[in-house]
Amino acid sequence: MTLNELRIGQQATIVAVGGSGALRRRLLDMGLTPNTRIMVRKMAPMGDPIELHLRGYELTLRLEDAQKIEIRPDEGERA
């Protein structure tokens, strides 16, 4: 499952960060690293971008970038 599939209020743990080069480095630099817990806080009216809560801060991410992040939903959070 990838990060773009989570819905508002759902939580998950990052399993792997895909992409390559500068994009992957940027995602990792923003704190999107394996074993990090993450929650979807808000979605824009058209669904893109999404606002995430991780490591004590909020991060806005485009769906295109969220598709590159593999996650494991928390137990009981599966859609």
N, C-alpha and C positions, 0 to 999 in steps of 0.2 A: 504494500500500500504506500502511496506517496502523500506528502504533506497537503497537496492541493485537494485531496479527497476528504479531509477532515471538515466537520461542520462547527458552527459556533458553539463554544462551551466544551467541545471534546478535547481530551488530552491524549498525548502520545509521547513516546520516547524515540528520538532519532536513532536510526540504525546505521545509515550510511549517507554520505553526501556525494552526489554524482557531479557531473559537469567536468570541465577540464580547464586548465590554464587559469586565467585571471578570474573567471566566474567562480570556479571552485574556491580559489583563495579568498575571494571576497565573501562568499557564504561562510567559510570557516572563520574569517576575521570578525564577522558579525555575531559569532557565538553559536552558530548552527553546527555543532560538533556531535559526533556519535555519543550516545548515552545521556544526552541533554533532554530533560523533560520540557515539553512545549504544549501550549494551549492556544486555540483559536479564540481571540477576543471579539473581533468584529470582521465584517465583510462589507466592502463597498456595495452600493445598490446594484451594480451590474455584476458583482462577484469578484471583481479584480480592481485593486489589490486586496489582500487580507492583512489584518493586524494580529500579530502573535504576541504571546506573553512567554518569555523565557528568561532565565537567569536574573529575575527581578526587574526587567525592563520590557517595554513594548517595542516591537519591530514591525514595520510594514514591508510586505514582500509581494512582488508580482506573482501571479499564478504560474507563469512560464518558468520562473526560478523555483517555485515550490514543487514543481513536478520533478525536479532533480534530487529531491530529498526523500529518501526512503525512511518510513516510520513503522513503529509497532504500536498500535493503539493500546491504551491501558485496558486491563480487564474490566469488562462491564461497559466499555465505551464504544464497542463495535457498532457500526451503523447498520 
